[in-house]
Amino acid sequence: MIPAAIHLSAMVRDAGYHLICIEQLRANRWLLLAESPEGEVLILAQQRPLISACDVQDLAELLRLSHANTGYLLAVDGRFSPEAQRTAAELSQPQIVLCGSLPSVRQLHHPITALEIA
């Protein structure tokens, strides 16, 4: 595994998830499938300064095609553009979460009521 994938794998495990697989989609983009007590979790990790609305839409499509219960758009060393935040809100899918770090499995027992941007 490349260093970024090793870092992402450790991040997933540290948050309490069981990592099923990791795939590098681009130089700065990874798709991870993990498991929590509530089911499968899809994580689209982006490592760049600004995460855009099209990234949110990509996650929504990946989530629609998968059996995962939740999708995290993880900004690694970056932030979400106002358009990305607006797109996530407009999609109004509670299973899509924008985050700067993964919520721990323990936090999953408390419903997320708003976008969590760490």
Secondary structure as UniProt FT lines:
FT   HELIX           3..14
FT   TURN            15..16
FT   STRAND          18..26
FT   TURN            27..28
FT   STRAND          29..36
FT   TURN            37..38
FT   STRAND          39..46
FT   STRAND          50..51
FT   HELIX           53..65
FT   STRAND          70..75
FT   STRAND          79..80
FT   HELIX           82..91
FT   TURN            94..95
FT   STRAND          96..99
FT   HELIX           105..109
//
